[in-house]
Structures are given as structure tokens and as C-alpha cells.
Amino acid sequence: MPTEIYVDGASAGNPGLSGIGIFIKHEGKAESFSIPIGMHTNQEAEFLALIEGMKLCAKRGYQSVSFRTDSDIVERAAEFEMVKNKTFHPYVEEIIRLKAAFPLFFIKWIPGKQNQKADHLAKEAIRLNDKNEISINGHPNDEVNKHEKER
């Protein structure tokens, strides 16, 4: 059974302070991530949510992944490996590169109502921009945050 990953990006303004939410269901366990990403447009945040979700899954060695997004542009770009707007070309190139890590890669558009967990995590991440912290499973991740602050 594929690992299910729900991703969402949010922005307080367009562009504005942004965040991404990632909710992973793998073998009966769930993980949630709220990651602040600074100033971006909402669509950039949506792309970055997928990219960061793919990176997390690749690090964990997941072989079969099924992503869910409420962004139709991100779903189409990942599915067809192209996008008309040149602004998003670097994101699509990164998605194509990351897809190679997964023998089975699926992505599906879902209505926002079915993506509320990732949406909540993304909105929480916007608030974390001021703190320069990442929240994992609802708690600040000291190891990750220490690394981020040293950069």
C-alpha cells in the first residue's frame, strides 16, 4: 500500500510570508510538518509543499508514494512534467528530479475540504516564520531548528 502524503502551501499575502504543511500516513503511523518558507506567492508555496514532501519521503526510503494536493496547477505540473508559466519551470524540474527516487509515484488533486489537515499545518507554518522554527507533529523540532539557525 502506498504511503499517503497530503501537502499544502499557504501565503499571507500574494506574495507574503508563507508556509507549507505536510501530513504523511505510512504503515498506520502519521507525521505532520509545518515548515515556514519566508516570502513567496501562494502558488510557489504549493509547489514547495510538494517538493519538500517528496524530499521527506525520499529520505525515509519510501518506494510507493501517493501525494494529495488541492492545487490543480501543481497536480498537473507533476503529472505531465510541464507547466506553461516559466516562473514555475525550476519547481517542475526539481519535481522531475525527485520523482526518480520513487519506483511508484502517484499524485491526485483533491478538494480543499479533503486537505484540511495539510491546510492547517501550512497556516501554522506562516506563524512560525517569525520564530524561525519548524514544527514536527505539533512540537518544535530542536535538532532541525538548531541546524536552521546555524545556517
Protein Blocks (a to p, Z undefined) as FASTA:
>chain_A
ZZddddddddedjdddddddddddeehiacdddddebjadfklmmmmmmmmmmmmmmmno
pabdcdddfbfklmmmmmnopafblmlmmmmmmmmmmmmmpmbacdddddfklmmmmmmm
mmmmmmmmmnopaceehiacfklmmmmmmZZ
